[in-house]
Amino acid sequence: MPRTDPSEVDTAILAAARSCVLDFGVRKTTLAEVARRARVSRPTVYRRWADTDSLIAELITREFRSAVSDVIPAGPDARTRIVRGVVEGSRRIRNHEVFVKVFHADADLLLTYIVERLGRTQHEVLELCAAVISAGQADGSVREGDPEQMAMMVLLIVQSSVQSARMIEATLPPDALDEQLTDAVDGFLAPRTR
């Protein structure tokens, strides 16, 4: 019997976890059901992920990276790139089927990443954002300031718009939300005139 490539097994397990989250939500996803859907044994899943939380965290990180991997577009300057990137990234996450399910069915699970600690994905976003802000400061399109602190503020603005999009949709439908988010991030980053 040929040996299965571990990366193929990981891919099958993550695909099964994605399917479970879409069908049941995060809270009702079990490693037993993931193993069944991936057509692997439970010990095979447990050798890779200690528990459902760690598997779901890996899935969320993977889905986020996939959704926003190419989100920082070309542009005339770094500020334009970051503004367009965060607005497009926000739109993709708001419409991504896994995140829509989590926001609607398991929103309380996000509370940890809103009020207690930053997750791996948030750290990656901050690192990328700070780098583009530094580039914008070098090309003169972004105001002076600590790039890491500014990146944190951009993250807070974008997270709020993504997490609250459904709640505010009557006043700010998706296109209007994108327009207001563009103005908020662009205004925050723009060089100050004295």
C-alpha positions in Angstrom: 0.0 0.0 0.0 1.6 3.4 -1.0 2.3 5.8 1.8 0.2 9.0 1.7 2.2 12.3 1.6 1.7 14.1 5.0 0.9 17.3 3.2 -2.0 15.6 1.4 -3.2 14.3 4.7 -3.0 17.8 6.3 -4.8 19.2 3.3 -7.6 16.6 3.6 -8.0 17.2 7.3 -8.1 21.0 6.9 -10.6 20.6 4.1 -12.7 18.4 6.3 -12.5 20.9 9.2 -13.6 23.7 6.8 -16.6 21.6 5.7 -17.5 20.9 9.4 -17.3 24.6 10.3 -19.5 25.5 7.3 -22.0 22.8 8.2 -22.1 23.1 12.0 -20.1 26.1 13.1 -16.9 26.1 15.2 -18.5 25.0 18.5 -20.1 21.9 17.0 -17.1 20.8 15.0 -15.4 17.7 16.5 -12.1 16.0 15.7 -14.1 12.8 15.3 -16.3 14.3 12.6 -13.3 15.9 10.9 -11.4 12.6 10.9 -14.5 10.9 9.4 -14.9 13.5 6.6 -11.1 13.4 5.9 -11.2 9.6 5.8 -8.4 9.3 8.3 -8.2 7.9 11.8 -8.7 10.1 14.9 -5.1 9.4 16.0 -3.9 10.7 12.6 -5.7 14.0 13.4 -4.5 14.1 17.0 -0.8 13.6 15.8 -1.1 16.9 13.9 -3.4 18.9 16.1 -3.8 18.5 19.9 -7.4 19.6 19.9 -10.2 21.2 18.0 -9.2 24.7 19.0 -5.7 24.3 17.5 -7.1 22.8 14.3 -9.6 25.6 13.9 -6.9 28.2 14.6 -4.8 26.7 11.8 -7.9 26.6 9.5 -8.7 30.3 10.2 -5.1 31.3 9.6 -5.0 29.4 6.4 -8.3 30.8 5.2 -7.3 34.3 6.1 -4.0 34.0 4.3 -5.7 32.6 1.2 -8.3 35.4 1.2 -5.8 38.3 1.5 -2.6 36.9 0.1 -2.5 39.4 -2.8 -4.4 42.2 -1.2 -1.8 45.0 -1.3 -2.1 46.1 -4.9 0.2 48.2 -7.1 -0.3 51.9 -6.7 1.3 55.3 -7.2 2.5 55.4 -3.5 2.5 53.3 -0.4 -0.5 55.1 1.2 -2.6 54.4 -1.8 -1.5 50.7 -1.7 -2.3 50.2 1.9 -5.7 52.0 1.7 -6.7 50.0 -1.3 -5.4 46.8 0.3 -7.2 47.2 3.6 -10.5 48.0 1.9 -10.2 45.1 -0.5 -9.1 42.8 2.4 -12.0 43.9 4.5 -14.4 43.2 1.6 -13.0 39.8 1.0 -13.2 38.8 4.7 -16.8 40.2 5.1 -17.8 38.0 2.1 -15.7 34.9 2.8 -17.9 31.9 3.6 -15.9 30.7 6.6 -15.7 34.1 8.2 -19.3 34.8 7.5 -20.2 31.5 9.3 -17.9 32.4 12.3 -19.2 35.9 12.6 -22.9 34.7 12.5 -22.7 31.4 14.4 -19.7 31.7 16.7 -19.1 35.5 17.1 -18.4 35.0 20.8 -15.4 33.0 20.0 -13.9 36.1 18.4 -14.1 37.9 21.7 -10.7 36.6 22.7 -9.1 38.2 19.7 -11.0 41.5 20.2 -10.4 42.1 23.9 -7.8 39.8 25.3 -5.0 39.0 22.9 -3.8 39.2 19.3 -3.8 36.0 17.2 -1.1 34.8 14.8 -3.1 36.3 11.8 -3.4 39.7 13.5 0.4 39.7 14.1 1.0 38.9 10.4 -1.3 41.8 9.4 0.4 44.2 11.7 3.8 43.2 10.4 2.8 43.7 6.8 0.9 47.0 7.6 3.9 48.4 9.5 6.2 47.6 6.6 3.9 49.4 4.1 3.5 52.3 6.4 7.3 52.6 6.7 7.5 52.6 2.9 4.9 55.3 2.8 6.9 57.4 5.3 9.9 57.0 3.1 8.0 58.1 -0.1 6.3 60.9 1.8 2.7 59.6 1.3 2.3 58.6 5.0 2.6 61.0 8.0 5.3 60.6 10.6 4.7 58.4 13.5 5.6 55.0 14.9 4.8 52.5 12.1 3.9 49.7 14.6 1.5 51.9 16.5 -0.1 53.3 13.3 -0.5 49.7 12.0 -2.2 48.8 15.2 -4.7 51.6 14.8 -5.3 50.6 11.1 -6.0 47.0 12.4 -8.5 48.3 15.0 -10.3 50.4 12.4 -10.5 47.6 9.9 -11.5 44.9 12.5 -14.3 47.1 13.7 -15.7 47.6 10.2 -15.5 43.9 9.4 -17.0 42.7 12.7 -19.8 45.3 12.7 -20.6 45.2 9.0 -23.8 43.2 9.4 -25.0 45.3 12.3 -24.6 48.6 10.5 -25.7 47.5 7.0 -28.9 49.5 7.0 -27.0 52.7 7.4 -23.7 51.6 5.7 -24.4 49.1 3.0 -21.2 47.4 1.7 -20.3 50.0 -1.0 -20.8 52.9 1.5 -18.9 51.0 4.1 -15.9 50.6 1.7 -16.1 54.3 0.9 -16.1 55.3 4.6 -13.4 52.9 5.4 -11.3 54.3 2.6 -11.8 57.8 3.9 -11.0 56.8 7.5 -7.8 54.9 6.7 -6.6 57.4 4.1 -7.3 60.3 6.5 -5.5 58.6 9.3 -2.4 57.9 7.3 -2.2 61.2 5.3 0.6 63.6 6.1 -0.6 66.4 8.3 -0.6 69.9 7.1 0.2 72.6 9.7 
